Amino acid sequence: MARTSLIGLVAAAAALFGIELLQSDNASAQPSPKALQDAAMFASIADANQRSVALFTEAGKVLQHPRCMNCHPATRRPTQAETMHPHVPPMFAGDLGTGAPGLPCATCHRQENTATLGAGIKTVPGAPHWGLAPASMAWQGRTLGQICAQIKDPARNGGRSLAQIKSHLAEDHLVGWAWHPGDGREPAPGTQVQFGKLIDAWIATGANCPSG
């Protein structure tokens, strides 16, 4: 009961900052299925390099979707909704990417999506380890080729190998939230399983990046 009340109070506080904006976003963000081609669909591309680029380009439908982009902001301030407007109320990543001292992300973002009592926002997103991606993995404003280079670079991706990147994208529950974002939000295209298979096939064909 106390948790629900806290979430309700936060939703009410958010309303003071921009209830009309939130209502508008929810109205235009009703979940609608979007296609994501299976990795097998690219088998007809004979050249492995071209097939690799095509696979990553398809995976880019997920990587560049607002469900992912909002947690990979150009600044250390999260964005939200399909419009990727600044987080309401204003929030900062802090040193660890999990919120400013005294106001961590976990204050509102629990282990799972939480229904609210507010009219402006139906659910508060939630998943284990909620927080922003590292600054070195900021994607907003970047081309798909630049995002690809970031993902591959151990100096920027947290020292992960390509195999570890695949495991992170295909199995991590926080990444998986993008397909289960709660009432009022559009999920990422396809499924996490499809996405993981695209990334796996991309790696197997040389992990080549789109140009630009």
Phi, psi and omega in degrees: 000317181296321180296315179299320180295319180298314180298319179297320179295319179295319178298321179293320178296320177299324180299326180296331180275331185182056182301323182293321179296317180295318179297319180297317180297315181296323181296328183260006187242031177292133183305132176219132183295138175234141186283144170226119183291144176289153180302326182298338182293345184259003183297336182285350178280107188294318182286120184297323180296315179294322179295321179298315179297317180297320179296315180291325177298320177294316177298334179297339176299329177276310184300328182259009176282147180307330179300329177266316184301324183299334179260005176235056187287159178290336176247181177269029178239123183293156172244174183208161177069176180296333180279350181053044176280163181304143180305135178242120359288166182304135180227157179230148185291326187075182185294329185257001181081008183243023176113163180283157177305130180089346179217068180290159178305325183293351175302322181243325184269103183274195182285349178206168178301141183235125177293147180245170176261358183279157180272337186278336181216129189278324180219148171265126182300150178203142177192157178302140176063038182299134178171178180276154171294158177302155180302328180292348180248027175293129185247333184301132180086358180261153174283166179295325177297320178292321178297317179302314180298322177297314183299324183279339190275109180301334180291341181243342185262017179085021179076019183277143170282170178298323178296321178290325176298315179300315179298318180299312184288326186271340189233340184295132182292328179293318175298319181297338178303330183303336179262358179221060191277000180095160183302134177095001180233142178281128177287161174297157181297148174068218178226165178295328177297313178300316180300314179299322179291325175296316179295318179299314180292324176300315179295316183296335181262013175112356178053049179276149184254149172299152177285155178091000000 
